[in-house]
Amino acid sequence: MRTTEIELVTYSIEDKKDQNENYYQVATTNFSEETEDGLPATTVDISEQCTGRFIRIDTDDSLLFTTLEDQEELDVHEAGQLLRATSWKPLKSPADKDWIKIKQTEEEEWLDSLKVPKEWLASDTSSVNLLSNPSSPVKSKVNPSKSDQSEKSEGGRSGWFLLSNHRQGLARGVAMTLNRNVSSFTSYIDLEPPSDTKDPVMDTLPDLLPGEMVISQADRVCVYSTHAGGMTSGQTGALFVTTLKLSFKLHVEKDAPRSNKLLGDTDITLSSIQAVYEILGDTGEKRKKLPLGSNVSNKIDGIFVLCKNFRFLRFSFKFAGVDTGRNITNALLHHSRPKKNELLFAFEHSLNENLHNQYGTVWEDVRRESECPNMRVSRANDTWQVSISLPQQFVVPAHVTDEALSLVSGLCLGTRPPVWVWGNKVGGAVFIQPTLNVSPSPSVDHMFEDFYRTKKRVTIDVDQSFPSHTQLEDSFISVLELHCMDGEKEAEEKDKSYFSSLESTGWLTSVGSALRLASQVADQMTIGKTVVLREGEGRSSSILIASLAQLLVCEDFRTRAGFEGLIQSNWVSLGFQFSKSHTLSNLSSKMSNLNPTFLLFLDCVHQMSLQFPSKLEFLPQYLMDVWDTTLLPVFDTFIFDSEHDRAVARSSPEIPLQLHSAWDWVKQFTSPQIEKWDNPLYGVPLRPPRSSSMEPSDLSMIMERQVHPTFPESKKFLPVSGEIINLSVWYQLFHRSVPFLSTTNTWTEKLTDLRREAKASVTTMMNTTKRPGVNHKNNHNIPHPQETR
């Protein structure tokens, strides 16, 4: 017997379909209390499914609180039969009509005060009469009437009722909440015989890549955006959650060309999602952040999706189905952070060609191109016996043996020995060295002195002179929330204290610190010193500083091909943790924040392009596309933490990964789009040299006067400034999804086109004008034979 005087029972009936395209009706009954043995006192037992639309239910006319009775054994071998073995009895209301509260009683008034969800309230008396009929037949014919069809199209019905034998206070009213751990029974009732008829398909279909599958979908979804003047516009379409992305397809497609072959303009990859917010209130100004990996049970009217690449989208489900918003939201929360890397889309995606390791780093080529003396390529890590976070081959001083290398690696975090990154022919070099995992001692110092064997060694402790990972993570979150504004009202509020808020984020301070350290390293390296960057495991901030220093010193890395080779060698090969830092997967139960070290590197390069407009071969738009690609789990370049992880994935017997490099840009962009990355100011030929500094050029139109030429300033490295006053906010990236703050690019594009035309004209003139002693590739003067005498 139950201990409470009143029993509250809620029920719902939903229409669903199984994998064989058969329609079933899912009936769920929830009891507010449980018996001592953990089972409800009454249950439903479905005996069989017969051809036609009817239900057979074995009933018992006893009251709710009765003992169980033996059930007749059913035949389970009939075709199309669905049997749920159970000892439960059917749920019945007693014949006494007083037990069913039709009028508004004090108990029901109390239920109204609890604000029971509308979907659990009976909309008519049909459901009450169905439950209150004590003489229900054993076999109940269900006629396919219009009312049934309307109920089926609406997805079912639900309601609640009370059973009481004494009018006393309610016991434990918390059983009414949907989040309560209540006992429940679900029965599956086939309402239709097997048929070839399928569900109505959606008219709008997503664009899927090979291996991509749809997880959840919703039709009649609105996407909203706020434009200048405070006007908010909405577009209706279908929303899909796939194994790769969140895709919104308009009902009326536009003819505008796509900016990416793999993604539409309203598509965002699941790996790029930073946070999902539930939109609350009629105006939609309030948001509630939903934890990734969680599950929501309430109705969702709208969501706001914020991405790591400063994109955001706002969706409304008010015109969609009842559960569509919740289904879409749960799919996003669950699939945005897979539990392991093998669940990323790259493992399912299959393109036509296998690129193998076409864009891999060959450290022998890097060493030879640098012309740095006294260095060699070590193969002591061929089987990753030294460190699994380092590549199989890396560069070390020529005198260091493999045995000595293993001894030094045991003194550092991650068993990573100091590795050479870059150098020059005068003996300058940059090394990355992890911090010690042993106590300092004279013997340890002697081992490192023997490792480097140079008196021109300068050590920079990056951990002390650069912000920590936690500070960078907080800075990125602050910058992201500061610049992603969904409406003009929010923009006006942030504009009042924008500069102070920007300063408090510390983002520009971190950019300036990185540029200053890189200038210091470049200055020391150009005078022949060995610079050692010491930091943690040597896989994060030290790679950032070394890469910036190489850009400042060597102009080859300022081309697009050289820049991609720099990222491949320093970041990918030396083990920057892309998957962990960019939270592509979540191996632990605790959600981690994005580490923006690589984004900080791209912003530093963006600052260099502004301070030296003609020194980089590419425009800032190229850097934005690189950042977007790091969050696109189609290619293998940016989804692993080390080369070891990539090799394990390639040799996996279950799902062997086919390598597809991100540097194969034709997979994403068209040739005209790639050409727009080119900087028209880069590589413009200089004016022709003069035979002497006091004479004008032979090609000059200046007559009858001497011209005092001003030769370009020659620097050993780019003197980039890290002072805050000389830094700029990357508005092109930060405000990319804010329509009312975006500026027209018409005149910028016209100016760029004019510069391209001018560059083409100058290049043509230089190629058609031949002068002895001129290297037309870089305009470096070759001394005239008479001048060398």
Buried (B, 14 or more C-beta within 10 A) or exposed (E): EBEBBBBBBBBBBBBEEEEEEBBBBBBBBBBBBBBEEEBBBBBBBBBBBBEEBBBBBBBBEBBBBBEBEEBEEBEEEEEEBBBBEBEBBBBBBBEEEEBBBEEEEEBBEEBEEEEBBEBBEBEEEEBBEBBBEBEBEEEEEEEEEEEEEEBBEEBBBBBBBBBBBEEEEBBEBEBBEEEEEBBEBEBBBBBBBEEEEEEEEEEBEBBBBEBBEBBBBBBBBBBBBBEEEEEEEEBBBBBBBBBBBBBBBBEEEEEEEBBBBBBBEBBBBBBBBBBBBBBEEEEBEEBEEBEBBEEBEEBBBBBBBBBBBBBBBBBBBEEBBEBBBBBBBBBBBBBBBBEEBBBBBBBBBEBEEEBEBEBBBBBEEBBEEBEBEEBBBBEBBEEBEBBBBBBBBBBBBEEBEEEBBBEBBEBBBBBBBBBBBBBBEBBBBBBBBBBBEEEEEEEBEEBBEEBBEBEBBEEBEBBEBBBEBEEBBBBBBBBBBBBBBBBBEBBEEBEEEBEEBBEEBBBBBBBBBBBBBBBBBBBBBBEBBBBBBBBBBBBBBBBBBBBBBBBBBBBBBBBBEBBBBBBBBBBBBBBBBBBBBBBBBBEEEEEEBBBBBBBBBBBBBBBBBEBBEEBBBBBBEBBBBBBBBBBBBBBBBBBBBBBBBBBBBBEEEEEEBBBBBBBBBEBBBBEEBBEBBBBBBBBBBEBBBBBEEEEBBEEEEEEEEEEEBEEEEEEEBBEBBBEEEEBEBBEBBBBBBBEBBBEEEEEEEEEBEEBBEEBEEBBEEBEEEEEEEBEBEEBEEEEEEEEEE
